[in-house]
Amino acid sequence: MPLLLVAAAALGSRVAHADGLTAAAEPTYTLTRFRLTDATGTTTTTDSQALSQQYRLGLDKSFTEALRWRASGTLLRDQVWSETEGASADTTRQEWTLSTGLGWGGPVLGGSFTYDRDTVDAKYSVESAAGGRQRTRVPQLVSETYGASARWEPADLPVLNLRLSRTNQFDEDRVEFDTSTTTAGVTAVYSPTNEVGLTYATTYNTTDDRVDDTSTWTLGQVATATYRRRFFADRSQAYLIYGLQSSISETQATSALGTVRTQRPPLAGLSLVEAFPDVPSTDTLQANPALVDGNVQSSAGLDLGFQRTLAGDTAPRDLGVQMAEPLQQVNVVQVWVDRLLPETAWRAVEWSAWRSDDNANWVPVPLDGAVTFGPFQNRFEIPIQRTRSKYLKVVTRPLAATVTTDAALGAILVTDVQLFDDVSAASVAGRNTTVNNALSGTVTTRLLDAPALTHDLSFQWAKTGGQSAAWTVANGLGLTQRLHPTTTVSSRVARTDSSAGGRHTGQLDWGASLGVSPIRTASGGATYSGSWAQLPEGDQVRNAASVFARADLYQGLSVTANAGQSHVSGLETTTRTTFTSATTSIVPNRVLNLSGTYAFNKMHAETGDRVRDSEAQQLTGLATVTPFPALLATAGATRSTQSGTSPRLLWNYLVSYSPLRGGDLVLSAQHQETSDDVADTTTKSTSGNVRWNVRPNAYLDLNYSNIDNRSPQSRTRADSLMLHLFLTLS
């Protein structure tokens, strides 16, 4: 077993650190038998063994108050041996990561010097049943980054930050990868008053790709000024921001194969876990800022792991964005996740792409090649046909339970979505200069206190190079009045006008709502909204109304219901949608919890002489029993019908038992079953786990699982035994 002695990570100068050494070991051994029976009754058996090892070491040393060093490193080694009907194969993948840094200075002046390196090795071996072994070794992949930074924070003067870095990515033969990127940047931030903020940043970047024989340098500058103020005795508040951005770049290409990648920043992140009656072509995504915040470490709340499939949740996951510049083209979508995925797992995740102008009607965008997964970063790269649209999304489902039994892949969390445009280097060879101006602001004024009447004005103006300016202006009035301690009404009317690319659009929105809470255990209300959109291709009018009610009829008994209708006309199409739903929850005691939901949706659409009617219903019931804390049992069923399809029944149940909890020895067992009567599929999952808490920060897990999938085409059975040790020293 190799001994890992490596060093890591630069320090922030204002954080106190204690000298010390930390180490962790996490080996896992898994024994699996996978059986596949096809429609003819032929069974193929694959026996496999997997040994996964992870070792981490961290060092921390303070030489003086102004000089600190921290270091850490990780070794990941995965080995898999498998045999199928006399043919054997083995795979070994090893990854070393090293990060070290020296931090210097104090609160006013300080900085750091850093070095990071990531090395990946992999080899494969296959032996056929007839004899003869073929061995393959993947060239070693290396990514290394040298960095330096400095900062100066003088009192009452601009705060200055300087950063330098150079990144090299290559394979050992320098055949597939050989790229160097150098970046230098300076940022200055200054706030002369509480109302004014000034920022200036300049970055110089060079990229040399010696495989594709292309080189690019870019000099970018961004200046931003903000102004915020309250006036009229705090009845009004205003916020203005102006930004000036310039970029000069030059590309040299000596090969027709070279490409240049430009990132397309989104305006907003959107996502949806589809639920009845959603479908990818007509659903509406909801705001999800975490999906486009650039943080590739933190979850955006979407899970693609196989545990969701075992729980009966195979609903599509929609990952979308609203583009900041709808006229900009995109042909690559990157989806980041929180962990590295083995090839068998990421290849099993299927993707589709869609575009929309209104976040309500979506058109498929064909993929333009095979989806890949980054060798160094935890991200899918999805090539699509070059497209431009106001909204763009990719859709997938959680990993199938038949793909893997690796507990580490039970949850795969999406962290970020990024968009790019790849073009041939030859097409952009030479020098390019762009200048962008952008001005935006909001002004909100409280006109009356009773009733509460407010006016809001917002505007955006942007101009890029020699293109015509794009602008948006919105005015709105909002009114809220409490008619009675139990009754509140509110209304709003707004007008929005915008122009982009010579296309002018206008929209008038209006709406009102009524809320009533006569008693603490009951409430209800009604809403109405409408809009009149004036588009170059014609006008479109939307009207929608709905009512809702909630009541706690008795302790442990509650009912919720809502119903509504929407009508859209214009652009040679008329659509009328009616919906209703009701939910009942019954909790007679601490042991039993019952709930049921009924939903109905009906749509009528007319486009010219073509008439389309659709109807969908869904009935769901769920029961949970907890006779004592160690035992949990749930059972649920969902029956759904849609026009043109047969009724579908999905049902599942779960039994979980943990007789010993909270001590040094913890036992647990679980059984779950999901069935789909239309697809004639059934998935059964049984597992048991024993954990021995050896000491604080050290435990040993022994887990057995069985997953049985049945369908008319095949049956798959996976039996897995896993031994996992976690040990830390500090």
Protein Blocks (a to p, Z undefined) as FASTA:
>chain_A
ZZddddediddfkbccdddddddddddddddddddddfkopacddddddddddddddddd
dfblmbccddddddddddddddeehiacddddddddddddddeddfkbgcdddddddddd
dddddddfkgpadddddddddddddddddddddehiacddddddddddddfklmmgccdd
ddddddddddfbfkbccdddddddddddfklopacddddddddddddddeehhlaccddd
ddddddddddddfbfkbccddddddfbdcddddddfbdfklpccdddfklmnopakbcgh
iafbfklmmnopacdcddddddfblmbccfbdcdddfbdcdfklmmmpccdddddfkopa
ccddddebdcdddfkbccddddddddddfbdcdddddddfklpccfklmpccdfbdcddd
dddfklmgcjdddddddddddddddfbfbdcdddddddddddehjbccdddddddddddd
dfbfkbccddddddddddeehiacddddddddddddfbfkbccdddddddddddfkbccd
dddddddddddfbghiacdddddddddeeehiacddddddddddddfbfkbccddddddd
dddddehjbccddddddddddddddfbfkbccdddddddddehiacdddddddddddfbg
hiabdcdddddddddfklopacddddddddddfbghiacdddddddddddfkbccddddd
ddddddddZZ
